[in-house]
Amino acid sequence: MIKPKRDVASVKRSIADFREKRVSVTVNLGRNKFMHYCGVLSGVYPALFTVRPDNEGFLGKTSYSYAEVLCGSVKVKAEK
């Protein structure tokens, strides 16, 4: 059996560290399509977190579950 390197609790803690900070989000949309945007991590909730994009006309999803980060379909990293 392969031992998992991370669990949902560790993902929650790492995302909570980015609260109210600028982040870069990369979302895997499938079939080699990726969406990338920057914004502020505005909310951290028990089941999901939200990102407020810089672009006011953004027409994409801005709330993500911790499981999406754990599975690798969403990547969040701090901007410099």
N, C-alpha and C positions, 0 to 999 in steps of 0.2 A: 504494500500500500504506500502511495506517495503521501508524505506528510506536507500539508499546506504550509506555505511560508507566512501567510497573513490570514487574519480573520476579520470579520466585520467590525469588531470592537477596535482593532488597531487602525482600520481605515477611518472609522469615526473620529478617533483621536487625532490622526494626521490631518483630516479635513478641518476639524475644529481649530487647529493651530492657524489656519489661513483666514479665519473669520475677520471680516471688515478689511481685508487686504486685497491688493490687485493680484489676479490669477490669470493664467492662460489655460484655456480649456480646449481639448481635442476630443472630438466625438467620432467614433467609428460608425458610419451609417450602413456598412455592408457593401459587398461587391467593389472593394477597393475605393470607396468614397469616404472622405474624411471632411469634417467641418471644424474649422479652427476659429476661435474668437477670444477676445480678452475682455475682462470685466472685473467687478468687485464681488467677492463672495459675501452675499448680503445676509443669508440666513442659514443657520444650522439647526435642524430639527431631529427628533428621534429616528425617523425613517428616511429622511431625505435632506438635501441641501440645495440652496438656490444661488444662482449667479446672476447679477445685474449686468448685462452687456454694456459696453461703452457706446455702441451704435444704437441710437434711439429707434431706428427703423428695423431692428433685428427681428426676423420672423422665424426664429427657431425655438427649440425647447430650452428652458433655462433652469429647470429643476431636475435633479438626478438622485437616484437612490445610491446608497453605499455599495450595494451589490453590483451595480454597473461599474463602479471603480474597481471593485475586487475582481470582477471578470475581465477587466481590461477594455471594455467598450467605451469607457470615458477615462481620460487622463487629465488630472488637474495638477498644475505646478505653479509655484509662486513666480511672479514677474520680478525682474530686477529694477 
